[in-house]
Amino acid sequence: MARRAGVLAAVTAAGVFVAAGPAAADVTVSPASAAQGSGANLYFHVTNSGTAPVSEVTLRIPADSPIAEVYPLSVDSWAPKIEWQDLSKPLTSIHNGTPVTKAPSAVTWIAVGKTLAPGQATDLGVAVGPLPMLSSLRFPVETRYADGKAGPAMAATLSLTPSNGAAPTHHGGGGDTSSGGLTPGEQAAFDKIVNDADSGPSVLSVSGWVVAVLALLGAGWVVLRNRHRATEEEPDEEPGEDESQDDDKEPVAAGSGDSKWSYKG
């Protein structure tokens, strides 16, 4: 009985110690999965479960699985900055195989105006791509308190599904931020346009050009018609002083003077 009582007391004390310890922040990633070799807009939902405000959040790109393009998306009250790393093995997954020797290693968001108070959460987004050909990707996330002390570290795991065979996509602009990403429907429409362009002119593309040419011709006809109408509607100018003087002129015979015209009388 004494032994069991001692074990129970130790477990209870350990539970009290854990409960009294500092609360850790929490992070999740959305969407939870993406296709291998594709580009995606990832949003990290960071919750401050501690007792002090958080002023910085750093998302680290796995060093053993670098991503060629990582751009922070626009988020109110947070100013992002990108850290870069030199790659020992260049990436050739973008720009038609052009070697990429530098890639982002981390994105740090700095609170502007107000910090992330205890109990509050924020969504920090990045556009990434192409994603590596792995089954999953683990993103370490670090925080820093407003007093400069390091906050809790955590991680969010993104599941990667087999590619559908489409060409890798990537994002060509930073910051966007805005944030700007295509919805699945918009991406599918864009991919179709690219595929049509690669495979030659389709019926729809030819029809589109015909409509565009006809529209330009119609616009030009309207402009010419308006100019012609404006010319016809211009009032005749009243004869001025010079014209009235010309009416009083008459030709004189050769040799009567040096000038061709002279006044009457």
C-alpha positions in Angstrom: 0.0 0.0 0.0 2.8 2.4 0.9 4.5 1.7 -2.5 1.3 2.3 -4.4 0.7 5.5 -2.5 4.2 6.6 -3.4 3.7 6.0 -7.1 0.4 7.8 -7.1 1.9 10.8 -5.3 4.7 10.9 -7.9 2.3 10.8 -10.8 0.1 13.5 -9.3 3.1 15.7 -8.7 4.3 15.3 -12.2 0.9 16.2 -13.5 0.8 19.3 -11.4 4.3 20.3 -12.7 3.3 19.9 -16.3 0.1 21.9 -15.8 2.1 24.6 -14.1 4.6 24.8 -17.0 4.5 27.4 -19.7 1.8 26.8 -22.4 3.1 26.2 -25.9 1.9 27.8 -29.0 0.0 25.7 -31.6 0.3 25.6 -35.4 -1.6 23.9 -38.2 -1.3 24.2 -42.0 -4.1 24.5 -44.5 -4.6 22.9 -46.9 -3.4 19.8 -45.1 -2.2 18.2 -48.4 -0.9 19.1 -51.8 0.3 17.4 -55.0 4.0 16.6 -55.4 5.8 18.9 -57.9 2.9 21.5 -57.7 2.6 25.0 -56.4 0.4 25.8 -53.5 -0.7 28.6 -51.2 -0.2 27.4 -47.7 -1.7 29.1 -44.6 -0.2 28.5 -41.2 -2.7 29.0 -38.4 -0.6 30.1 -35.4 -2.3 30.3 -31.9 -0.5 31.9 -29.0 -1.4 29.7 -26.1 1.2 31.3 -23.8 1.0 34.2 -21.3 3.0 36.8 -23.2 2.4 38.5 -26.6 4.2 37.1 -29.6 5.9 39.7 -31.9 7.7 37.4 -34.5 6.8 34.1 -36.2 9.4 32.3 -38.3 8.6 29.6 -40.8 11.6 27.5 -41.8 12.0 25.6 -45.0 13.4 22.1 -44.5 17.2 22.3 -45.3 17.2 18.8 -46.8 14.1 19.6 -49.0 14.6 23.1 -50.4 11.8 24.7 -52.4 12.8 26.9 -55.3 10.2 29.6 -54.8 8.7 30.7 -51.5 6.8 34.1 -51.4 5.0 35.4 -48.3 1.4 36.4 -48.9 0.0 39.7 -47.7 -1.3 39.6 -44.1 -2.6 42.6 -42.2 -0.4 43.7 -39.2 2.5 41.5 -40.2 5.6 42.5 -42.2 7.4 39.6 -43.8 11.1 39.1 -44.7 12.8 36.3 -46.5 16.1 34.6 -45.6 18.1 32.9 -48.3 20.5 30.0 -48.5 23.1 28.8 -51.0 22.3 25.4 -52.4 25.1 22.8 -52.7 23.0 21.0 -55.3 21.1 23.4 -57.7 17.4 22.8 -58.3 16.3 22.4 -61.9 12.6 22.0 -61.4 11.6 25.5 -62.7 12.4 27.9 -65.6 12.8 25.1 -68.1 15.5 23.5 -66.1 17.7 26.5 -65.5 19.7 25.8 -62.3 18.6 27.6 -59.2 21.6 28.0 -56.8 19.8 30.1 -54.1 16.5 29.4 -52.4 14.6 30.7 -49.4 15.5 29.2 -46.1 12.9 30.9 -43.9 10.2 33.5 -43.8 9.8 35.7 -40.7 6.7 37.8 -40.0 7.2 40.8 -37.7 4.2 42.2 -35.9 3.4 45.8 -37.0 1.2 47.9 -34.8 0.0 45.1 -32.5 1.4 41.8 -31.4 -0.3 38.4 -31.2 -1.8 38.5 -27.7 -2.2 35.4 -25.6 -5.2 33.3 -26.7 -5.3 34.9 -30.1 -4.5 33.3 -33.5 -3.4 34.5 -36.9 -3.1 33.0 -40.4 0.3 33.5 -42.2 0.4 32.5 -45.8 3.1 31.6 -48.3 3.1 30.7 -52.0 5.5 27.8 -52.5 6.5 25.6 -55.4 7.4 23.2 -56.8 6.9 21.0 -53.9 9.3 18.1 -53.5 8.6 14.5 -54.5 8.1 13.3 -50.9 5.2 11.8 -49.0 5.2 14.7 -46.5 7.0 17.9 -45.6 7.6 19.1 -42.1 7.8 22.9 -41.6 9.4 24.0 -38.3 7.8 27.2 -36.8 9.5 29.4 -34.2 8.1 32.3 -32.2 9.5 35.2 -30.3 7.9 37.2 -27.5 7.7 41.0 -27.5 10.3 41.2 -24.8 12.8 39.6 -27.2 12.8 36.2 -25.5 12.5 33.1 -27.7 9.0 31.5 -27.6 8.0 27.9 -28.1 9.0 26.1 -31.3 6.5 23.8 -33.1 6.0 22.3 -36.5 3.3 21.7 -39.1 3.3 18.7 -41.4 2.0 18.9 -45.0 1.0 15.7 -46.7 2.1 15.3 -50.3 0.1 13.2 -52.7 1.4 11.7 -56.0 1.5 14.0 -58.9 -1.2 13.8 -61.6 1.4 14.1 -64.3 0.9 17.8 -65.0 3.9 20.1 -65.4 5.2 21.6 -62.2 3.7 25.0 -61.4 5.4 27.9 -59.7 4.7 31.4 -58.6 6.4 34.2 -60.4 6.0 37.1 -58.0 6.7 38.0 -54.5 4.8 39.5 -51.8 1.1 39.8 -53.0 1.2 39.7 -52.4 -1.1 39.9 -52.0 -2.0 37.7 -51.8 -2.9 36.2 -54.9 -3.4 32.6 -55.8 -5.6 30.8 -58.2 -8.6 28.8 -57.2 -8.6 25.2 -58.4 -11.1 26.1 -61.1 -9.1 29.1 -62.3 -5.9 27.0 -62.3 -7.6 24.3 -64.4 -8.8 26.9 -66.9 -5.3 28.4 -67.0 -3.7 25.0 -67.6 -6.2 24.3 -70.4 -5.2 27.6 -72.1 -1.5 26.7 -71.8 -2.1 23.2 -73.2 -4.1 24.6 -76.1 -1.3 27.0 -76.9 1.2 24.2 -76.8 -0.8 21.9 -79.0 -1.5 24.5 -81.7 -4.5 26.7 -82.5 -7.9 25.2 -81.5 -11.3 26.1 -82.8 -12.0 28.2 -79.8 -8.7 30.1 -80.0 -9.2 30.7 -83.7 -12.7 31.9 -83.1 -11.4 34.2 -80.4 -8.9 35.8 -82.7 -11.6 36.3 -85.4 -13.9 38.0 -82.9 -11.0 40.2 -81.8 -10.1 41.3 -85.3 -13.8 42.0 -86.2 -14.1 44.1 -83.0 -11.0 46.1 -84.0 -12.3 46.7 -87.5 -15.7 47.8 -86.2 -14.1 50.2 -83.8 -12.0 51.7 -86.6 -15.1 52.1 -88.8 -16.9 54.0 -86.0 -13.9 56.3 -85.5 -13.7 57.1 -89.3 -17.5 57.7 -89.5 -17.4 60.1 -86.5 -14.5 62.0 -88.0 -16.3 62.3 -91.4 -19.5 63.4 -89.7 -17.6 66.0 -87.7 -16.1 67.4 -90.9 -19.4 67.7 -92.6 -21.0 69.5 -89.6 -18.2 72.2 -89.4 -19.8 75.6 -90.2 -18.4 77.6 -93.1 -16.1 80.3 -92.0 -17.3 83.8 -92.6 -15.2 85.8 -94.9 -12.7 87.9 -93.0 -11.1 91.1 -93.8 -8.5 89.5 -96.0 -11.1 87.6 -98.1 -13.2 90.8 -98.6 -10.1 92.5 -99.8 -9.4 89.7 -102.3 -12.9 90.2 -103.8 -11.8 93.8 -104.6 -8.8 92.5 -106.5 -8.7 91.8 -110.2 -6.0 90.5 -112.5 -4.1 93.1 -114.5 -2.4 92.7 -117.8 1.2 91.7 -117.9 3.6 94.5 -117.9 1.3 96.8 -116.0 3.2 96.3 -112.8 5.4 94.0 -110.9 2.5 92.5 -108.9 0.0 90.0 -110.3 -2.9 91.6 -108.3 -3.8 95.2 -107.8 -6.7 97.1 -106.2 -9.4 98.8 -108.3 -9.3 102.5 -108.8 
